[in-house]
Amino acid sequence: MQVLIVLNDPPYGTERTYNGLRLALNLLQKVEGASVTAFLMGDAAAAAKAGQQTPNGYYNIERMLKGVLTRKGEVLLCGTCMDARGIKETEIVGGSRRSTLDELTSLTATADKVLVF
């Protein structure tokens, strides 16, 4: 099963990105053969910024993204959204990568499920 999870909200301030990544991690852990791609758009592009330091006991979106990547998931960032926010490819979590609207279109067309947070 191919699952595309599109995240739009900032990494902190709301819990949508957090909850979308919780679901991504759970799908990768519990659904045999699941293929999960997290596509970060809009303010969610900031979620992939490397070097996040959160207070003890608070969730850390960078660690969650690394968990998705470790479990063979994919993390893609909207390139236009990165540019608009001044985020450079050298500043993002290792293993994640810049992407395009064309790639998102292709992923959407071939996914079994598309979830938007």
Buried (B, 14 or more C-beta within 10 A) or exposed (E): EBBBBBBBBBBBEEEBBBEBBBBBBEBBEEEEEBBBBBBBBBBBBBBBBEEBEEEEEEBBBBEBBBBBBEBEBBBBBBBBBBEEBEBEEEEBBEBBBBBEEEBBEEBEEEBEEBBEB
